[in-house]
Amino acid sequence: MLDQAKAFSSFSVDDTQKAKQFYQDTLGIKVSDSMHGIVNLDLNDNNHVMLYPKPNHEPASYTVLNFPVNDVEKAVDELTAKGVSFEHYDYPQMKTDAKGIFRYENITQAWFKDPAGNILSVVSDSAK
C-alpha cells in the first residue's frame, strides 16, 4: 500500500515569505504557494517538500533536507557568494574545514541553515 505512495517531506518555518525568498532567490529552487500560507519547494523528478508556517516554530536540530551535488566545494563557494554561511563542526568523529566542508571516505558534505534556522546540506552525489 504505502510502498506505492509518492511520499513527500515537510517541515516548519517561522516566516514563509522569508523562506520563499531564500529557497527561490538564494538557492534557485522553484517554489509555489499553496493554501494557508504553505510553500512548496518544487524539486526535480516531480518531487516536492512542503514548508508550513508555525507560530511557535523551533528549528530542527538535525538535517532536514540534503541537496546532492556533483561538487560540494563549488556549491559551497557559489552559495557563500550569495551570502549563505556554512556551519563549522569540531567533533571527534566530524570536523569541518575552514569552508565548513566535512570529508570522510566517499562523503563530502557541508551544512547551512535556512532563515528559520533549519539545517540543510549539500552533499556529494556519491554519498546518496
C-alpha positions as CSV (number, residue, x, y, z in Angstrom):
1,M,0.0,0.0,0.0
2,L,2.4,2.7,1.1
3,D,5.2,1.4,-1.0
4,Q,3.4,2.8,-4.0
5,A,2.7,6.2,-2.4
6,K,4.6,9.2,-3.6
7,A,5.8,10.4,-0.2
8,F,7.0,13.9,0.5
9,S,8.6,15.7,3.4
10,S,7.6,18.8,5.2
11,F,9.0,21.0,8.0
12,S,8.0,24.2,9.7
13,V,9.3,27.7,9.3
14,D,8.5,30.9,11.3
15,D,8.2,33.2,8.2
16,T,7.0,31.7,4.9
17,Q,7.8,34.9,3.0
18,K,11.5,34.8,4.1
19,A,11.6,31.1,3.5
20,K,10.2,31.5,0.0
21,Q,12.7,34.3,-0.9
22,F,15.6,32.2,0.4
23,Y,14.7,29.0,-1.3
24,Q,13.8,30.7,-4.6
25,D,16.3,33.6,-4.8
26,T,19.3,32.2,-2.9
27,L,19.1,28.5,-3.6
28,G,17.4,28.8,-7.0
29,I,14.6,26.3,-6.3
30,K,11.2,26.8,-7.9
31,V,8.6,27.5,-5.2
32,S,4.9,27.7,-5.3
33,D,2.3,28.9,-2.9
34,S,-0.4,26.6,-1.5
35,M,-3.3,27.1,0.8
36,H,-3.0,28.6,4.3
37,G,0.5,30.1,3.7
38,I,2.1,26.8,2.8
39,V,5.0,27.0,0.4
40,N,6.0,24.1,-1.8
41,L,9.6,23.5,-2.9
42,D,9.2,22.1,-6.4
43,L,12.3,19.8,-6.8
44,N,13.4,17.8,-9.8
45,D,11.7,14.5,-10.8
46,N,8.3,15.9,-9.8
47,N,9.2,15.8,-6.1
48,H,8.3,18.5,-3.6
49,V,8.9,19.5,0.0
50,M,6.2,21.4,1.9
51,L,7.1,24.3,4.2
52,Y,4.4,25.3,6.6
53,P,4.1,28.3,8.9
54,K,4.2,27.5,12.6
55,P,3.9,30.4,15.2
56,N,5.9,28.5,17.8
57,H,8.5,27.2,15.3
58,E,11.7,25.7,16.7
59,P,14.4,25.0,14.2
60,A,15.2,21.4,13.7
61,S,18.5,20.3,15.4
62,Y,19.2,17.8,12.6
63,T,19.5,18.0,8.8
64,V,16.0,18.3,7.3
65,L,17.0,18.5,3.6
66,N,20.1,17.3,1.7
67,F,20.9,18.5,-1.8
68,P,23.1,16.0,-3.7
69,V,25.6,17.9,-5.9
70,N,28.5,16.9,-8.2
71,D,31.0,19.2,-6.5
72,V,30.4,20.2,-2.9
73,E,33.3,22.7,-2.8
74,K,31.9,24.5,-5.9
75,A,28.4,24.6,-4.3
76,V,29.8,26.0,-1.1
77,D,31.7,28.7,-3.0
78,E,28.6,29.6,-5.0
79,L,26.3,29.7,-2.0
80,T,28.9,31.6,0.1
81,A,29.0,34.2,-2.7
82,K,25.2,34.6,-2.3
83,G,25.5,35.2,1.4
84,V,25.0,31.7,2.8
85,S,27.0,30.9,5.9
86,F,28.1,27.4,6.5
87,E,28.2,25.6,9.8
88,H,31.5,24.6,11.4
89,Y,31.8,21.4,13.5
90,D,34.6,20.2,15.6
91,Y,33.5,16.8,17.0
92,P,35.8,13.8,17.4
93,Q,34.0,12.0,14.5
94,M,33.2,15.0,12.4
95,K,35.4,18.0,11.7
96,T,34.8,20.6,9.0
97,D,37.5,22.6,7.3
98,A,37.7,26.4,7.1
99,K,34.9,26.5,4.5
100,G,32.6,24.2,6.6
101,I,33.2,21.1,4.5
102,F,33.3,17.7,6.0
103,R,35.2,14.9,4.1
104,Y,35.3,11.3,5.1
105,E,35.9,8.4,2.7
106,N,33.4,8.9,-0.2
107,I,31.3,11.5,1.7
108,T,31.8,15.3,1.2
109,Q,29.1,17.4,2.9
110,A,28.6,20.9,4.2
111,W,25.7,22.2,6.3
112,F,23.9,25.6,6.4
113,K,20.7,27.0,7.8
114,D,17.6,28.5,6.2
115,P,16.2,31.7,7.6
116,A,14.1,29.7,10.1
117,G,17.2,28.0,11.4
118,N,16.5,24.6,9.9
119,I,19.6,22.7,8.9
120,L,20.2,21.9,5.2
121,S,23.2,20.4,3.4
122,V,24.9,20.0,0.1
123,V,26.4,16.5,-0.1
124,S,28.4,14.7,-2.8
125,D,26.4,12.6,-5.2
126,S,28.4,9.5,-4.3
127,A,27.0,9.7,-0.7
128,K,23.4,9.2,-1.7
